[in-house]
Amino acid sequence: MKTRCVALLGRRDEPTDAVEEYCRFLGAALEPQGISLEIERVAWRELGWRKALAGMERRAGNWKTDWILLQYTALAWSRQGFPLRFLSLVRLLRKYGVRCGVVFHDARPYDGSRLVDRVRRQLQVHTMRRVVRLADLAVLTIPREKVEWLPASAQNVVFIPVGANLPSPETAWTMEKSGLERPPRVSVFSLSEGRVGAEEVRAIAEGMCYVAKRIGPVKLLVLGRNAESAEKLFREILHGVEVELTISGLLSGERVVELLGKSDVMLFARGAISTKRGSAIAGIACGLPVVAMEGWETAGPIKEAGVELTAPGEQFGPALMRVLNDPAHWACLSERSRKAQQSYFSWQAIAQSYATALGKFERA
């Protein structure tokens, strides 16, 4: 008999919702495991929490034989990142005997030194701790040892990295790269917005200038979220430098795979790389060497992949040179990325981990 699961999402992220895409790819991969995954949203933003919870209460009685997989990020369940109502939702579902799993897409409380930041951080930690105690299953997208707030006694916790929200990224493995006769291409997939995004642009441009001064013309492809809004700053910084800039913005998954597959290396600049960073794992899934900053979440399968790490504060240029200037090293990193995709980051591997976890924590 097929196991039925419902992925329960909060507020939709714009212009793209990576968590919803995650659920869709996961659902397709779970089908061969005999598990169906439907997607529903709690419309708290549109209806208000009182009406949204009342709607969930009407549904809960029909979910007693199903798994409900709640997808957690603080901003999905609160406009300002105070997710106490999420805890109310979990309590309501448990009241009706519903089997609850919680997927922590962001298990780190927010930074900040203001009073409001400290209060928000305390509430986030309180909420996540209580949810782990209430839930039948807690899925972490970073290794357990990296989650400082997690109670040591928790026995219902599993680590499952995210995958790339891309269709058949393995098709990129056989695509032709730049070769000796053409300039190498560095790809950047997704940027942050606002001030943080501007800092990322400057770090990327600095690294490309470093490379161009040493090996001559290079190509930089920037695609995905916030790419188009960053174009002006990129062109200002790269003016007069032998860097050919292409901005592609939001594209279909198939087109992203095609463009990454024709790249020589991916540069990930959205903070430290980790197993929860789907835009970084996109490069790994496509079999690319990935240049990225190491951070406190950088552990486990990420270090087995073909990632050339930089220390915090170190510019990307030397790392890019190590990859682009050494064909043997490039080939080694590329092979490591392909192996990591097969073992950890493919949706088939992720679905198998879910199937094992759901079976293990099934309540009698």
VOGU-3710 file (C-alpha; in Angstrom, 3 decimals, decimal comma):
1> mktrcvallg> 0,000/0,000/0,000  1,324/3,438/-0,962  2,323/5,784/1,851  0,671/9,185/1,494  2,492/12,335/2,583  1,454/15,967/2,512  4,113/18,683/2,314  2,727/21,641/4,258  4,168/25,005/3,202  3,771/28,501/4,589
11> rrdeptdave> 4,075/31,854/2,813  5,172/31,646/-0,814  8,560/33,172/-1,601  8,869/35,437/-4,649  9,852/35,480/-7,485  10,673/31,780/-7,109  9,973/29,489/-4,173  12,891/27,105/-3,688  11,076/25,150/-0,953  8,096/24,447/-3,218
21> eycrflgaal> 10,463/23,364/-6,000  12,259/21,121/-3,483  8,955/19,447/-2,635  8,067/18,916/-6,289  11,390/17,260/-7,113  11,227/15,210/-3,918  7,672/14,100/-4,697  8,668/12,841/-8,146  11,597/10,902/-6,661  9,457/9,378/-3,889
31> epqgisleie> 6,950/7,836/-6,303  9,178/4,830/-7,160  9,612/4,320/-3,396  5,857/3,806/-3,039  5,341/7,196/-1,397  3,096/9,948/-2,738  3,752/13,565/-1,778  1,090/16,238/-2,181  1,748/19,939/-1,642  -0,542/22,225/0,358
41> rvawrelgwr> -0,138/25,695/1,807  -1,311/27,200/5,062  -2,784/30,510/3,899  -2,011/32,423/7,101  -0,804/35,494/5,221  -4,023/35,779/3,202  -6,536/34,668/5,857  -4,809/35,509/9,115  -3,676/32,888/11,590  -7,017/32,346/13,319
51> kalagmerra> -8,828/31,354/10,107  -5,816/29,460/8,775  -5,585/27,308/11,917  -9,346/26,713/11,841  -8,957/25,430/8,295  -6,148/23,114/9,356  -8,252/21,819/12,233  -10,980/20,816/9,759  -8,399/18,981/7,656  -6,474/17,296/10,472
61> gnwktdwill> -9,080/14,591/11,065  -8,528/13,294/7,527  -4,734/13,088/7,887  -4,439/10,532/10,678  -3,081/7,815/8,374  -0,772/10,172/6,461  2,574/11,818/7,080  2,477/15,617/7,224  5,884/17,075/6,361  5,939/20,696/7,496
71> qytalawsrq> 8,541/22,793/5,669  10,238/25,241/8,037  11,944/28,527/7,440  11,232/31,317/9,906  9,980/33,736/7,233  7,616/31,151/5,748  5,592/31,285/8,968  6,048/34,904/10,089  6,465/38,223/8,303  9,262/39,292/10,656
81> gfplrflslv> 10,770/35,901/11,525  8,924/35,324/14,838  7,516/31,846/14,097  5,565/31,102/17,290  2,391/30,430/15,297  4,223/27,581/13,569  4,494/25,925/16,961  0,708/26,352/17,368  0,199/24,580/14,041  2,342/21,608/15,079
91> rllrkygvrc> 0,492/21,367/18,402  -2,855/21,406/16,600  -1,830/18,557/14,296  -0,495/16,484/17,179  -3,733/17,079/19,096  -5,531/15,162/16,334  -2,928/12,385/16,283  -1,416/13,370/12,949  2,049/11,994/12,175  4,274/15,061/11,840
101> gvvfhdarpy> 7,656/15,459/10,244  9,349/18,859/10,137  11,953/19,684/7,496  14,273/22,441/8,732  15,416/24,215/5,578  16,982/26,869/7,807  17,968/25,500/11,212  20,090/28,495/12,154  18,503/31,342/14,143  18,989/34,804/12,681
111> dgsrlvdrvr> 22,026/36,934/13,481  21,976/40,515/14,743  22,952/42,480/17,842  19,884/44,713/18,317  17,396/43,943/21,058  14,808/42,872/18,497  17,388/40,543/16,918  18,167/38,910/20,256  14,478/38,442/21,067  13,802/37,026/17,593
121> rqlqvhtmrr> 16,723/34,626/17,932  15,504/33,368/21,320  11,987/32,806/19,978  13,287/30,981/16,928  15,420/28,649/19,043  12,530/28,082/21,461  10,186/27,265/18,573  12,582/24,863/16,869  13,402/23,019/20,113  9,737/22,584/20,981
131> vvrladlavl> 8,898/21,430/17,455  11,599/18,744/17,570  10,115/17,453/20,839  6,575/17,404/19,421  7,305/15,967/15,979  7,640/12,298/15,076  10,506/13,146/12,718  12,840/16,132/12,336  14,819/16,430/9,104  17,912/18,645/9,128
141> tiprekvewl> 19,452/19,854/5,880  22,828/20,384/7,589  24,676/17,800/9,722  23,332/17,364/13,229  26,593/18,365/14,893  26,263/21,827/13,311  22,929/22,561/15,034  23,891/23,971/18,430  20,355/24,368/19,811  19,344/20,755/19,165
151> pasaqnvvfi> 18,782/18,755/22,380  21,354/15,984/22,709  18,592/13,613/23,794  16,585/13,992/20,569  16,252/10,571/18,919  13,934/11,533/16,061  16,452/13,554/14,023  17,933/12,677/10,631  20,215/14,605/8,295  19,220/14,734/4,624
161> pvganlpspe> 20,958/17,295/2,364  18,969/19,202/-0,229  19,285/18,519/-3,920  19,518/20,818/-6,908  16,121/22,016/-8,129  17,079/21,094/-11,686  15,785/18,448/-14,115  18,345/15,759/-15,010  21,481/17,763/-14,073  23,601/14,718/-14,953
171> tawtmeksgl> 23,072/15,548/-18,640  25,516/18,423/-18,079  28,345/15,975/-17,397  28,984/15,305/-21,071  28,592/18,849/-22,381  31,589/20,465/-24,039  33,604/22,922/-21,945  35,634/25,920/-23,114  38,758/24,032/-24,222  42,160/25,535/-24,871
181> erpprvsvfs> 41,043/27,622/-27,846  38,267/29,526/-26,029  38,226/31,663/-22,862  37,170/29,766/-19,753  33,667/30,407/-18,453  32,848/30,991/-14,786  29,170/30,752/-13,834  27,356/32,284/-10,879  23,919/30,888/-10,093  21,766/33,147/-7,899
191> lsegrvgaee> 22,644/36,222/-5,856  21,266/37,792/-2,702  19,385/41,081/-2,861  20,152/44,519/-1,480  23,352/45,384/0,355  24,374/41,745/0,784  23,960/41,151/-2,933  26,130/44,164/-3,730  28,882/42,727/-1,527  28,618/39,439/-3,412
201> vraiaegmcy> 28,911/41,255/-6,751  32,066/43,024/-5,604  33,621/39,765/-4,370  32,810/38,002/-7,660  34,104/40,891/-9,780  37,295/41,106/-7,712  37,924/37,404/-8,290  37,316/37,710/-12,030  39,663/40,689/-12,304  42,340/38,651/-10,524
211> vakrigpvkl> 41,949/35,822/-13,051  41,764/38,057/-16,126  45,009/39,825/-15,212  46,807/36,472/-15,073  45,371/34,354/-17,870  43,736/36,889/-20,167  40,121/36,972/-21,366  37,538/35,081/-19,316  33,774/34,808/-19,473  31,416/35,418/-16,567
221> lvlgrnaesa> 27,854/34,155/-16,738  25,455/35,303/-14,009  22,052/33,667/-13,971  19,172/33,090/-11,625  17,699/35,154/-8,839  18,723/38,842/-8,622  21,123/38,505/-11,578  19,488/41,213/-13,673  19,366/43,758/-10,845  23,122/43,249/-10,323
231> eklfreilhg> 24,089/43,899/-13,954  24,777/47,642/-13,594  27,170/47,169/-10,680  28,938/44,295/-12,436  29,537/46,395/-15,544  30,790/49,354/-13,508  33,363/47,254/-11,637  34,440/45,178/-14,663  34,795/48,161/-17,028  38,103/47,937/-18,873
241> veveltisgl> 38,806/44,388/-17,667  39,010/41,414/-20,056  35,877/39,815/-18,648  32,987/39,109/-21,017  29,834/39,450/-18,912  26,551/37,702/-19,709  23,457/38,192/-17,541  20,652/35,681/-17,992  18,291/36,164/-15,035  15,556/33,622/-14,266
251> lsgervvell> 15,511/30,688/-16,684  13,903/27,290/-17,025  15,619/24,451/-15,202  16,571/22,838/-18,513  18,268/26,029/-19,675  20,147/26,368/-16,376  21,495/22,821/-16,789  22,576/23,621/-20,333  24,428/26,789/-19,345  26,084/25,279/-16,293
261> gksdvmlfar> 27,040/22,250/-18,353  28,984/24,478/-20,763  30,795/26,227/-17,907  34,217/25,333/-16,535  33,632/26,247/-12,903  30,865/27,615/-10,730  31,523/30,382/-8,237  29,209/30,382/-5,222  29,224/33,721/-3,404  26,039/33,613/-1,281
271> gaistkrgsa> 27,815/33,137/2,023  29,441/29,902/3,123  28,674/26,731/1,198  26,698/23,992/2,934  24,366/21,065/2,338  21,302/23,358/2,562  22,437/25,613/-0,301  20,556/24,360/-3,332  22,067/26,965/-5,665  25,562/25,759/-4,735
281> iagiacglpv> 24,592/22,106/-5,066  23,377/22,929/-8,597  27,020/23,243/-9,627  27,926/19,964/-7,931  24,939/18,222/-9,546  26,101/19,427/-12,976  29,538/17,926/-12,336  31,390/21,215/-11,974  34,197/22,257/-9,689  32,722/24,823/-7,297
291> vamegwetag> 34,684/27,667/-5,726  33,086/28,773/-2,468  33,776/30,111/1,014  34,085/27,725/3,923  31,919/28,381/6,977  30,610/26,777/10,142  28,020/24,736/8,181  30,572/23,451/5,653  30,851/19,771/6,499  30,004/16,229/5,498
301> pikeagvelt> 29,099/15,550/1,852  30,032/19,064/0,743  33,671/18,412/1,580  33,580/15,202/-0,423  32,360/17,071/-3,499  34,605/18,958/-5,895  34,647/22,179/-3,919  37,664/24,482/-3,833  37,247/26,255/-0,508  38,364/29,733/0,470
311> apgeqfgpal> 38,725/31,040/4,001  36,304/33,747/5,214  37,588/37,096/3,985  39,847/35,544/1,348  39,172/36,639/-2,216  38,011/34,115/-4,806  40,700/34,865/-7,404  43,456/32,488/-6,206  40,988/29,617/-5,827  39,638/30,209/-9,333
321> mrvlndpahw> 43,197/30,180/-10,647  43,952/26,878/-8,917  41,014/25,299/-10,717  41,303/26,937/-14,137  45,093/26,736/-14,423  45,505/23,045/-13,554  43,645/20,596/-15,854  44,427/17,622/-13,611  43,063/19,403/-10,555  39,987/20,500/-12,527
331> aclsersrka> 39,343/16,911/-13,623  39,726/15,618/-10,057  37,246/18,164/-8,683  34,789/17,461/-11,471  34,892/13,726/-10,756  34,367/14,355/-7,045  31,279/16,465/-7,811  29,810/13,713/-9,981  30,384/11,094/-7,272  28,870/13,337/-4,580
341> qqsyfswqai> 25,814/13,930/-6,768  25,284/10,199/-7,189  25,829/9,362/-3,507  24,239/12,283/-1,657  22,615/15,032/-3,712  20,616/13,240/-6,414  16,880/13,181/-5,779  16,993/9,384/-5,908  19,479/9,307/-3,014  17,460/11,910/-1,087
351> aqsyatalgk> 14,200/10,027/-1,640  15,787/6,810/-0,381  16,864/8,628/2,798  13,315/9,910/3,290  11,811/6,469/2,732  14,158/4,989/5,324  13,402/7,751/7,842  9,630/7,576/7,377  9,734/3,832/7,907  11,959/4,077/10,959
361> fera> 9,856/6,686/12,736  6,471/5,259/11,809  4,245/5,219/14,879  2,323/2,105/15,684
//
